[in-house]
Amino acid sequence: MRLTDFDIDGNMLTVHDGKGRKDRTVPLPVSVVPDNEKQFDRVSDIYENDLKNGYDGVFLLGELEKKYKNAAKELAWQWFFLLPFH
């Protein structure tokens, strides 16, 4: 999931290419809002640091890279879940 998949104001999540290759929008429980906000902040901090260090951007699937030329370096297209590096 990418940050752009979340509708924070509406507490909704869009899951792309799910079963049957369909997109689905699902409600998010209010109980996950604080954790989601912390994760958004964490991703934003990492993103800002990466840009300062010459980060090239995220991988985009299919035609997205051609359609949205600068999307790979935009915050909205960054991955929501990050794996810790050891």
N, C-alpha and C positions, 0 to 999 in steps of 0.2 A: 504494500500500500504506500501511496505517496501522500504528501500533505494535501495535495489538490483533491484527493478522494474524500476528504472530510468537509462537511458543512457544519462548522462550529456553532453558528447561530441557530441552526435548525436541529442540532444534535442528531445528524444523520451521517451515514457512511455509505459511499457507493462502492460496490464490489464489481470490478470489471472482469469480463470474460469468465464468468462463473459457469455453472452447469448449463450446458446447451449453448455455451459461448455468449451468454446474455449478461447484460449489466443489471445489477439489482441494487436498490437503495434500501437500507435497513436502518431502523432507529437505534441510537446508542443510549444505553441506560444512563441516567443522571449520575449514578454512582461512579462511572468511569471518567467523568469530566475533569476532576482534579488531576488524575494521573495523565490524562491526555494532554492537559495544559502543560504539565511538567515535561512531557516528552516533546511537545512542540518547542518549548524553550530550549531543551537540550539539543534538538536537531538544529535549531536556529543558531545556537552558539557554535556548534561544530561546523555548520555551513559557513558562518562568517570567518572562522579560523581557516577553513579550507581555502576560501577565496583569497585571503591574505597570503597564503602560501602557494598560490598559483594553481589551485585545483582546476582541473579541466572540465568538470561537470559529471552528471550522472548518465548512465546508459539509458537510452530511450528506445522503446520497441517500435518495430515496423516503420511506418512513415512519419512518426511523430517528430523525429529529428529534422526531417525535411520541411514538414508543415510548420513547426514552431522553431525557428532557427536558433533562438537564444534560450529555449526552455531548459536545456541541460544545466545551465548555470543559474536558473531562477529558483528561489526558495520553495515555491509551490510544488515543484517537481522532484524535490528531494525525498528520499525514502523516509517513511515514518518510523520504522523499526530499524535500529542499528545494532550491529553485533559488536561487542567489545573486542578490541585488539589486545593481544597479549604479547 
